[in-house]
């Protein structure tokens, strides 16, 4: 689980997705928006639909793995992030590799915490 300051405290509204920049890979979509109204603290959420991973155990395990990869990156950027899993991969490592690709392509990848 992400530390409390880095979690969204309420349900994301559609305006977040409409105003966020979108980066995609075959299995993941990353929505990125500069942080606001949170004291510059970055926040993240991982979205895994039931259509992609049917079992709750599988969804929670994948969410924990992706959050573990997000944790150090949240300290480096000041943005709100929503990571959505689009398709099922045979191995969880595929998601981790694609998450790294998304962050390298992200406009916020060069930001550092000051």
Secondary structure, 3 states (H helix, E strand, C coil): CCCHHHECCCCCCHHHHHHCEEEECCCEEEEEEECCCCCCCCEEEEEECCCCCCCHHHHHHHHHHHHHHHHHHHHHCCEEEEEEECCCCCCHHHHHHHHHHHHHHCCCCCCCCC
